[in-house]
Amino acid sequence: MALLYVFAVIVIINCAYYLLFSKFSFSKPSEFKRDTKFPISVIVCAKNEAKNLQANLPYILAQEYPDFELILINDSSSDETLDVMEAFSENNKSIQVVNVKNNENFWGNKKYSLTLGIKRAKNSKLIFIDADCKPATTMWLSKMAENFSEEKHIVIGYGAYEKSNGFLNKMIRYETLLTATQYFSYAKVGSPYMGVGRNLAYTSELFYENRGFITHIKLPSGDDDLFVNETANSNNTALEFSPIAFTYSSPKETFKDWKVQKKRHITTSKFYKPKHEFLLGLYYLANMLFWPFSILAICLADWRIAVALFVFRIIVQYSVLSKAAKLLKENDLITFLPIYDLILMFLQLGLFISNKRSQPTRWK
């Protein structure tokens, strides 16, 4: 009987989190609020991204927004990244190129390069997108920008991955969907804890008030999530998850490349505020324990009660995450959501163990 009680507690914890996630998944994206006129600085930091810049910069320059500049930061690239940036700037006066050379104190550190780019920006409202990303529509910039106000200094957007065939693509998109569901949900209840640099906005005033990335300047990642974790609160943060404001990136094509990317991201989570670190850790722990305790309870306890608890949790999970998948245009993932969740749990456990042995020291 004690086994059933433990299993029931695990199910309750799981369902409590899905109730939290429902705050986002059952919401609706906002309509256009107003016609924004204030100037914007769009910032792209690139390291060895010549090919992606060539493909994606036209989408940024095609944005239907009356007044914006584009800050292109070359982060000590060894390919033709700088040449591509300068070629675009020759034909467009709104483009400013910041060429960052290696600094012995901050070698390979994206945050150092971003800081130099932010200092170059002439506008106080900053919108960030990665070099390997493109806006979903020509209204991306307008939709992100309209969320700024005297009170709102951070705008958290959704950075999706392009769909393609293959299991890895689905797992990458499922992990992205689950992560977005979490950070949007926490923000919905007034406790924002992260955003993604593929689609993020904040003001330079907030950046300078926080002394930039100074508290984690030497970490290879965290220019997006750690900055948001430090500065965001229920009053100064807005959410933007309208499909016209999505950005799309090309996902990694090999498991090895994806593993390197995720290991870099995992290193930042231990620097979150204690409450966020605890809540996120509890979610993954309860999620992981659900599966083995399901088997144990069904085999060693009253199987009818155990099966009822198992089915109830799966239904709650499926109901909430399928709504989030529809909201974020990941409809093809809906059918096998619980299976993706089980596989991702093992992948993340492996990444966590691997990260304990060796941690990345550079962003690229």
C-alpha positions in Angstrom: 0.0 0.0 0.0 2.9 2.3 0.7 4.0 1.9 -2.9 0.7 3.2 -4.1 0.8 6.2 -1.8 4.3 7.1 -3.2 3.1 6.6 -6.7 0.0 8.8 -6.0 2.2 11.6 -4.7 4.3 11.5 -7.8 1.2 11.7 -10.0 -0.1 14.6 -8.0 3.1 16.5 -8.3 3.2 15.8 -12.1 -0.4 17.0 -12.5 0.3 20.1 -10.4 2.9 21.1 -12.9 0.6 20.4 -15.9 -2.0 22.6 -14.2 0.7 25.3 -14.1 1.5 24.7 -17.8 -2.2 25.0 -18.6 -1.9 28.7 -17.8 -0.1 29.1 -21.1 -1.4 26.2 -23.2 -5.0 27.3 -22.8 -4.3 31.0 -23.5 -4.5 32.8 -26.7 -1.9 35.0 -28.5 -2.6 38.7 -28.5 -3.9 40.7 -31.4 -2.1 43.8 -32.6 -2.2 46.3 -29.7 -1.1 49.5 -31.4 0.9 50.9 -34.2 4.4 51.3 -32.8 6.5 54.2 -34.0 9.6 54.2 -31.8 12.9 53.3 -33.2 14.3 49.8 -32.7 17.8 48.3 -32.8 17.9 44.7 -34.0 21.0 42.9 -32.9 22.6 39.8 -34.5 25.8 38.3 -33.0 27.5 35.8 -35.4 30.5 33.5 -35.2 31.4 31.7 -38.4 27.9 32.1 -39.8 28.6 33.5 -43.3 26.2 31.1 -45.0 23.3 31.6 -42.5 23.7 35.4 -42.7 23.6 35.4 -46.4 20.3 33.4 -46.3 18.6 35.1 -43.3 19.5 38.8 -43.3 17.2 39.6 -46.2 14.3 38.4 -44.0 15.3 40.8 -41.3 15.8 43.7 -43.7 12.3 43.0 -45.2 10.5 43.7 -41.9 7.6 46.1 -42.2 8.7 48.5 -39.5 9.2 52.2 -40.1 12.4 52.8 -38.1 15.0 50.2 -37.2 18.7 49.8 -37.4 20.5 46.4 -37.7 23.6 45.8 -35.6 25.7 43.0 -37.0 28.4 41.7 -34.6 31.2 39.6 -36.0 32.5 37.6 -33.0 36.1 36.8 -34.1 35.0 34.6 -37.0 37.4 32.6 -39.1 35.2 32.3 -42.1 33.7 35.0 -44.4 31.2 36.3 -41.8 32.7 39.8 -41.7 32.8 40.0 -45.5 29.1 39.1 -45.7 28.2 41.7 -43.1 30.2 44.4 -44.8 28.7 43.6 -48.2 25.2 44.0 -46.8 26.1 47.2 -45.0 27.4 48.8 -48.2 23.9 48.6 -49.7 22.0 49.6 -46.5 22.8 52.6 -44.4 20.7 51.2 -41.5 23.3 48.5 -40.9 26.1 48.9 -38.4 28.9 46.4 -38.3 30.8 45.7 -35.1 34.0 43.7 -35.7 35.1 42.0 -32.4 38.6 40.6 -32.2 39.8 38.1 -29.7 40.3 39.4 -26.2 42.6 37.4 -24.0 40.2 37.9 -21.0 37.0 37.0 -22.9 38.2 34.8 -25.7 35.3 33.0 -27.4 32.8 34.7 -25.2 29.6 35.8 -26.9 28.6 38.1 -24.0 31.6 40.3 -24.5 30.8 40.7 -28.2 27.1 41.3 -27.4 28.1 44.0 -24.9 30.1 45.9 -27.6 27.1 45.6 -30.0 24.6 46.9 -27.4 26.9 49.9 -26.8 27.0 50.6 -30.5 23.1 50.6 -30.8 21.7 54.1 -31.0 18.2 53.0 -29.9 17.2 52.0 -26.4 14.8 49.2 -27.4 16.7 46.1 -28.5 15.5 43.0 -30.3 17.8 40.0 -30.6 17.8 37.2 -33.1 20.5 34.6 -33.9 22.3 34.5 -37.2 20.8 31.0 -38.0 17.3 32.3 -37.5 14.8 34.0 -39.8 11.5 35.7 -38.8 8.3 33.8 -39.7 6.8 36.9 -41.3 7.5 40.5 -42.2 5.5 41.5 -39.1 7.8 39.8 -36.6 9.6 43.1 -35.6 6.3 45.0 -35.3 4.7 42.3 -33.2 7.6 42.0 -30.8 8.1 45.8 -30.6 4.5 46.6 -29.7 4.9 44.9 -26.3 7.4 47.5 -25.1 5.9 50.2 -22.8 6.9 52.4 -19.9 6.4 49.3 -17.7 7.4 46.5 -20.0 11.2 46.3 -20.6 11.5 42.6 -21.5 9.7 40.7 -24.3 10.0 36.9 -24.4 9.3 35.4 -27.8 9.2 31.9 -29.3 12.2 30.5 -31.3 11.0 27.5 -33.2 12.9 25.0 -35.3 12.1 24.1 -38.9 10.4 20.8 -39.5 12.1 18.0 -41.4 12.0 14.3 -41.6 13.6 12.1 -39.0 13.5 11.2 -35.3 16.1 13.7 -34.2 14.2 16.6 -35.7 11.0 15.6 -33.7 13.0 15.3 -30.5 14.6 18.7 -30.9 11.2 20.3 -31.6 9.5 18.5 -28.7 12.2 19.6 -26.3 11.8 23.2 -27.6 8.0 22.9 -27.2 8.3 21.6 -23.6 10.9 24.3 -22.6 8.8 27.1 -24.1 5.6 25.8 -22.4 7.5 26.0 -19.1 9.0 29.4 -19.4 5.8 30.9 -20.8 3.8 29.3 -18.1 6.0 30.5 -15.3 5.9 34.0 -16.8 2.1 33.8 -17.0 1.9 33.3 -13.2 4.3 36.2 -12.5 7.6 34.3 -12.2 9.5 34.6 -15.5 12.8 32.7 -15.4 14.2 32.5 -18.9 14.0 33.5 -22.6 15.8 32.4 -25.7 18.2 34.6 -27.7 16.7 33.4 -30.9 13.7 35.7 -30.2 14.2 38.1 -27.2 13.9 41.8 -26.6 14.8 44.2 -23.8 15.8 47.8 -23.2 19.3 49.1 -22.9 18.3 50.8 -19.7 17.6 47.4 -18.1 20.9 46.1 -19.5 22.9 48.9 -18.0 21.0 48.9 -14.7 21.9 45.2 -14.4 25.5 45.9 -15.3 25.1 43.8 -18.4 26.2 40.2 -18.0 28.8 41.0 -15.4 27.7 38.3 -12.9 28.2 35.5 -15.4 30.4 37.1 -18.1 32.8 34.2 -18.2 30.2 31.5 -18.7 30.0 30.4 -22.3 26.2 30.6 -22.4 23.5 32.4 -20.5 23.3 35.7 -22.4 19.6 35.1 -22.8 18.3 32.9 -20.0 20.5 34.1 -17.2 20.0 37.7 -18.1 16.2 37.2 -18.0 16.5 35.2 -14.8 18.3 38.1 -13.1 16.2 41.0 -14.4 12.6 39.8 -15.2 9.7 40.1 -12.9 5.9 40.1 -13.1 5.8 43.8 -13.9 8.5 44.3 -16.5 8.0 41.3 -18.7 5.7 40.7 -21.6 5.1 37.5 -23.6 4.7 37.3 -27.4 3.7 33.9 -28.9 1.7 35.0 -31.9 2.7 32.8 -34.9 3.5 35.9 -36.9 6.2 36.8 -34.3 7.9 33.4 -34.3 11.5 32.9 -35.5 12.7 29.7 -37.2 16.1 28.1 -37.0 17.6 25.2 -38.7 18.0 22.4 -36.1 21.1 20.3 -35.6 21.3 17.4 -38.0 23.3 15.0 -35.9 22.8 13.9 -32.4 26.4 14.8 -31.6 25.9 18.5 -32.5 22.6 18.6 -30.6 24.3 17.1 -27.6 27.0 19.8 -27.6 24.3 22.5 -27.9 22.3 21.1 -25.0 25.3 20.5 -22.8 26.1 24.2 -23.1 22.5 25.2 -22.2 22.5 22.9 -19.2 25.5 24.6 -17.6 23.4 27.7 -17.0 20.5 26.2 -15.1 22.5 25.9 -11.9 22.9 29.7 -11.8 19.1 30.3 -11.8 17.5 31.8 -8.8 17.1 29.1 -6.1 13.3 28.9 -6.4 13.5 28.4 -10.2 16.3 25.8 -9.8 14.2 23.9 -7.2 10.9 24.0 -9.2 12.5 23.0 -12.4 14.5 20.2 -10.7 11.4 18.9 -8.9 9.5 18.8 -12.2 12.2 16.7 -13.9 12.6 14.4 -10.9 8.8 13.8 -10.6 8.6 13.2 -14.3 11.5 10.7 -14.2 10.1 8.8 -11.2 6.7 8.5 -12.8 7.7 5.8 -15.2 9.6 3.3 -12.9 7.0 3.7 -10.2 4.2 3.1 -12.7 5.8 -0.3 -13.5 6.4 -1.1 -9.8 2.9 -0.1 -8.7 1.2 -2.1 -11.4 3.3 -5.2 -10.8 3.6 -5.1 -7.0 0.5 -3.3 -5.7 -3.2 -3.1 -6.6 -2.9 -2.9 -10.4 -6.4 -1.4 -10.9 -5.6 1.7 -8.8 -2.1 1.9 -10.3 -3.5 1.8 -13.9 -6.1 4.4 -13.0 -3.4 6.7 -11.7 -1.2 6.1 -14.7 -4.0 6.8 -17.2 -5.2 9.9 -15.3 -1.7 11.4 -15.4 -1.2 10.6 -19.1 -4.6 12.2 -20.0 -3.7 15.3 -18.0 -0.3 15.5 -19.7 -1.7 14.9 -23.1 -4.5 17.4 -22.7 -2.2 20.2 -21.7 0.8 19.6 -24.0 -1.4 19.0 -27.0 -2.9 22.4 -26.6 0.5 23.9 -26.2 1.6 22.1 -29.4 -1.3 23.6 -31.3 -0.6 27.0 -29.9 3.0 26.8 -31.1 2.3 25.2 -34.4 3.9 21.9 -33.6 0.7 19.8 -34.4 2.6 16.9 -35.9 4.1 16.1 -32.4 0.7 15.6 -30.8 0.1 11.9 -31.5 3.1 10.6 -29.7 3.6 13.2 -27.0 4.0 10.8 -24.0 6.5 8.7 -26.0 8.6 11.7 -26.9 8.5 12.7 -23.2 9.7 9.3 -22.1 12.6 9.3 -24.6 13.5 12.9 -23.8 13.7 12.0 -20.1 16.4 9.4 -20.8 18.3 11.8 -23.2 18.3 14.6 -20.6 19.5 12.2 -17.9 22.4 11.2 -20.1 23.3 14.8 -20.9 23.2 15.7 -17.2 25.6 12.8 -16.4 27.8 13.7 -19.3 27.9 17.4 -18.2 29.1 16.4 -14.8 32.2 14.9 -16.4 33.1 17.8 -18.8 31.6 21.2 -19.4 31.9 23.4 -22.5 34.0 26.5 -22.2 33.1 28.3 -25.4 29.9 29.2 -27.2 31.2 28.0 -30.6 
